[in-house]
Amino acid sequence: KGILSINSPTGPNFEYSLNGISYQPSTFFNNLDTGTYLVTVRNKTDGCTSQPVNFTLTAEAILRGRYYLPNAFTPNN
């Protein structure tokens, strides 16, 4: 699962939404599946809403527990 962190605009007067669902005060969205999301920012003071911005979350493969450790080497080749 992935995390989306919004860096700008931030502050107590802003709320954030993914795909136009509910707005939240936090700039973090956790446990996201890979895919494309629409991010929208709303100003709580005047109700103005930004145009949605596409954000694509992709998966990065991480192999854990698989290391190559040579059993012999020479310091000078």
Backbone as a chain_set.jsonl record, in Angstrom:
{"seq": "KGILSINSPTGPNFEYSLNGISYQPSTFFNNLDTGTYLVTVRNKTDGCTSQPVNFTLTAEAILRGRYYLPNAFTPNN", "coords": {"N": [[0.85, -1.19, 0.0], [0.379, 2.324, -0.572], [1.445, 5.758, 0.133], [0.283, 9.061, 0.015], [1.424, 12.31, 0.083], [0.675, 15.639, 0.493], [2.235, 18.591, -0.426], [1.815, 21.273, -0.992], [-0.867, 23.484, -1.605], [-0.632, 24.156, 1.903], [-1.91, 24.298, 5.271], [-4.013, 25.631, 7.917], [-6.385, 26.458, 6.725], [-7.059, 24.82, 4.62], [-8.448, 21.919, 2.972], [-8.413, 18.484, 1.907], [-8.969, 16.205, -0.786], [-9.457, 12.963, -2.22], [-10.34, 11.828, -5.334], [-12.718, 13.274, -5.23], [-14.241, 12.485, -3.078], [-14.823, 12.485, 0.355], [-13.647, 15.374, 2.181], [-10.648, 16.114, 3.991], [-8.685, 17.338, 6.785], [-6.03, 16.57, 6.955], [-2.879, 16.276, 5.257], [-2.031, 13.858, 4.4], [-2.609, 10.74, 2.82], [-3.203, 7.464, 3.428], [-2.525, 3.914, 2.969], [-3.064, 3.423, 0.225], [-3.967, 1.91, -2.858], [-2.201, 0.911, -5.852], [-2.601, 3.0, -8.691], [-4.559, 5.577, -10.381], [-5.341, 8.732, -9.095], [-7.505, 11.495, -8.341], [-6.657, 14.542, -7.08], [-7.884, 17.028, -4.99], [-8.054, 20.323, -3.698], [-9.492, 22.286, -1.166], [-10.435, 25.502, -0.101], [-11.217, 26.336, 3.091], [-12.14, 28.743, 4.08], [-13.363, 30.362, 2.065], [-14.572, 28.492, 0.449], [-13.651, 27.921, -2.097], [-12.559, 25.692, -4.624], [-9.912, 23.745, -5.9], [-8.866, 22.891, -9.265], [-9.094, 19.471, -10.151], [-6.22, 17.399, -9.819], [-4.345, 15.005, -11.51], [-2.889, 12.147, -10.085], [-0.634, 9.559, -10.045], [-0.078, 6.516, -8.548], [2.422, 4.236, -8.301], [3.669, 0.871, -8.101], [6.556, -0.322, -6.439], [8.875, -2.765, -6.699], [10.265, -4.582, -4.09], [12.718, -6.624, -2.991], [13.01, -8.665, -0.31], [15.178, -10.114, 2.029], [16.804, -11.387, 0.229], [19.904, -11.567, -0.569], [23.068, -11.211, -2.092], [25.947, -12.554, -1.133], [29.204, -12.76, -1.601], [31.394, -15.584, -1.21], [34.068, -15.48, -1.321], [36.754, -13.263, -1.928], [39.199, -10.975, -3.262], [41.362, -8.452, -2.095], [42.748, -6.972, -4.013], [41.692, -7.488, -6.568]], "CA": [[0.0, 0.0, 0.0], [1.174, 3.534, -0.706], [1.12, 6.977, 0.878], [0.317, 10.321, -0.724], [1.631, 13.461, 0.958], [0.511, 16.901, -0.239], [3.198, 19.573, 0.079], [1.394, 22.644, -1.215], [-0.839, 24.402, -0.466], [-0.92, 23.571, 3.213], [-2.285, 25.264, 6.295], [-5.27, 25.324, 8.597], [-7.562, 26.84, 5.927], [-7.205, 23.938, 3.469], [-8.886, 20.537, 3.125], [-7.917, 17.71, 0.78], [-9.851, 15.114, -1.18], [-9.073, 12.072, -3.307], [-11.453, 11.421, -6.193], [-13.933, 14.019, -4.927], [-15.031, 11.877, -2.008], [-14.866, 13.421, 1.473], [-12.471, 16.205, 2.428], [-10.026, 15.922, 5.298], [-7.683, 18.365, 7.058], [-4.686, 16.004, 6.865], [-2.25, 16.261, 3.939], [-1.595, 12.484, 4.157], [-3.563, 9.686, 2.506], [-2.495, 6.213, 3.663], [-3.082, 2.633, 2.508], [-3.586, 3.562, -1.136], [-3.586, 0.93, -3.864], [-1.658, 1.517, -7.062], [-3.646, 3.506, -9.57], [-4.615, 7.017, -10.606], [-6.252, 9.441, -8.191], [-7.7, 12.928, -8.552], [-6.435, 15.265, -5.832], [-8.539, 18.334, -4.987], [-7.842, 21.113, -2.48], [-10.591, 23.241, -0.935], [-10.193, 26.546, 0.891], [-12.337, 26.311, 4.032], [-12.604, 30.099, 4.347], [-14.304, 30.86, 1.045], [-15.174, 27.372, -0.267], [-13.075, 27.72, -3.421], [-11.986, 24.37, -4.823], [-8.952, 23.687, -7.0], [-9.105, 21.921, -10.324], [-8.492, 18.188, -9.784], [-4.915, 17.086, -10.392], [-4.1, 13.568, -11.583], [-1.733, 11.615, -9.374], [-0.55, 8.113, -10.26], [0.722, 5.789, -7.57], [2.916, 3.003, -8.896], [4.29, -0.063, -7.165], [7.982, -0.552, -6.582], [9.182, -4.1, -6.169], [11.367, -4.653, -3.135], [13.008, -7.998, -2.607], [13.524, -8.706, 1.049], [15.758, -11.383, 2.426], [17.583, -11.967, -0.855], [21.161, -10.838, -0.675], [24.18, -11.974, -2.634], [27.168, -12.35, -0.368], [30.233, -13.66, -2.132], [32.091, -16.29, -0.142], [35.503, -15.26, -1.464], [37.13, -12.08, -2.682], [40.567, -10.541, -3.03], [41.361, -6.995, -1.984], [43.348, -6.359, -5.203], [41.144, -8.258, -7.692]], "C": [[0.886, 1.239, 0.0], [0.645, 4.695, 0.112], [1.23, 8.163, -0.074], [0.445, 11.439, 0.289], [1.558, 14.725, 0.117], [1.407, 17.949, 0.41], [2.74, 21.018, -0.065], [0.051, 22.64, -1.936], [-1.167, 23.648, 0.828], [-1.292, 24.678, 4.192], [-3.653, 24.945, 6.859], [-6.522, 25.669, 7.786], [-7.829, 25.916, 4.748], [-7.655, 22.541, 3.877], [-8.552, 19.803, 1.824], [-8.822, 16.519, 0.512], [-9.189, 14.269, -2.262], [-10.335, 11.659, -4.036], [-12.777, 12.085, -5.823], [-14.796, 13.415, -3.841], [-15.005, 12.856, -0.836], [-13.556, 14.187, 1.6], [-11.963, 15.942, 3.835], [-8.985, 17.011, 5.527], [-6.244, 17.874, 6.894], [-4.177, 16.025, 5.43], [-1.766, 14.859, 3.565], [-2.78, 11.577, 3.849], [-2.793, 8.375, 2.567], [-3.229, 5.03, 3.061], [-3.712, 2.708, 1.125], [-3.088, 2.429, -2.026], [-2.944, 1.648, -5.034], [-2.82, 1.937, -7.958], [-3.572, 5.007, -9.705], [-5.688, 7.629, -9.722], [-6.367, 10.888, -8.633], [-7.591, 13.612, -7.195], [-7.047, 16.651, -5.963], [-8.293, 19.009, -3.648], [-8.981, 22.118, -2.378], [-10.172, 24.221, 0.159], [-11.412, 26.6, 1.806], [-12.922, 27.698, 4.263], [-13.663, 30.558, 3.351], [-14.951, 29.75, 0.209], [-14.636, 27.126, -1.658], [-12.384, 26.362, -3.49], [-11.054, 24.404, -6.026], [-9.461, 22.773, -8.107], [-8.474, 20.6, -9.88], [-7.184, 17.964, -10.526], [-4.743, 15.573, -10.379], [-2.821, 13.207, -10.853], [-1.746, 10.112, -9.577], [0.41, 7.504, -9.26], [1.121, 4.468, -8.197], [3.592, 2.144, -7.832], [5.776, -0.179, -7.477], [8.29, -1.888, -5.933], [10.403, -4.027, -5.262], [11.542, -6.115, -2.749], [13.63, -7.98, -1.221], [14.069, -10.089, 1.335], [16.551, -12.063, 1.329], [18.813, -11.113, -1.087], [22.217, -11.758, -1.276], [25.414, -11.598, -1.834], [28.225, -13.3, -0.909], [30.985, -14.327, -0.986], [33.604, -16.187, -0.277], [35.739, -13.993, -2.274], [38.594, -11.793, -2.391], [40.586, -9.03, -2.985], [41.929, -6.293, -3.217], [42.946, -7.11, -6.483], [41.576, -9.694, -7.585]], "O": [[2.006, 1.21, 0.509], [-0.436, 4.636, 0.698], [2.164, 8.247, -0.871], [-0.33, 11.514, 1.243], [2.293, 14.869, -0.859], [1.356, 18.172, 1.619], [3.217, 21.895, 0.655], [-0.134, 21.819, -2.834], [-1.882, 22.646, 0.827], [-1.013, 25.853, 3.952], [-4.366, 24.087, 6.338], [-7.615, 25.216, 8.127], [-8.727, 26.185, 3.949], [-7.313, 22.04, 4.948], [-8.424, 20.424, 0.769], [-9.367, 15.905, 1.43], [-8.459, 14.783, -3.109], [-11.292, 11.19, -3.419], [-13.842, 11.523, -6.074], [-15.96, 13.788, -3.693], [-15.172, 14.048, -1.092], [-12.499, 13.714, 1.185], [-12.722, 15.598, 4.742], [-8.452, 17.559, 4.562], [-5.335, 18.683, 6.713], [-4.946, 15.818, 4.491], [-1.15, 14.687, 2.513], [-3.813, 11.631, 4.515], [-1.825, 8.195, 1.828], [-4.399, 5.127, 2.69], [-4.768, 2.125, 0.883], [-1.923, 2.038, -1.952], [-3.118, 2.856, -5.197], [-3.876, 1.306, -7.973], [-2.641, 5.641, -9.207], [-6.8, 7.11, -9.617], [-5.442, 11.441, -9.228], [-8.342, 13.298, -6.271], [-6.771, 17.369, -6.925], [-8.318, 18.365, -2.598], [-9.384, 22.723, -3.372], [-9.634, 23.831, 1.196], [-12.52, 26.879, 1.346], [-14.097, 27.814, 4.609], [-14.715, 31.072, 3.732], [-15.788, 30.034, -0.648], [-15.104, 26.218, -2.345], [-11.716, 25.938, -2.547], [-11.367, 25.016, -7.047], [-10.378, 21.979, -7.899], [-7.4, 20.62, -9.278], [-7.056, 18.294, -11.705], [-4.967, 14.93, -9.354], [-1.8, 13.881, -10.989], [-2.755, 9.457, -9.313], [1.561, 7.924, -9.142], [0.265, 3.671, -8.579], [4.027, 2.643, -6.794], [6.189, -0.138, -8.636], [7.997, -2.105, -4.758], [11.439, -3.474, -5.633], [10.619, -6.753, -2.243], [14.662, -7.346, -1.001], [13.492, -11.1, 0.934], [16.939, -13.221, 1.486], [18.75, -10.063, -1.727], [22.242, -12.954, -0.987], [25.863, -10.452, -1.864], [28.146, -14.51, -0.695], [31.191, -13.728, 0.069], [34.343, -16.733, 0.542], [34.99, -13.697, -3.205], [39.16, -12.289, -1.417], [39.888, -8.385, -3.767], [41.619, -5.124, -3.445], [43.774, -7.331, -7.367], [41.221, -10.511, -8.434]]}, "num_chains": 1, "name": "protein.A"}
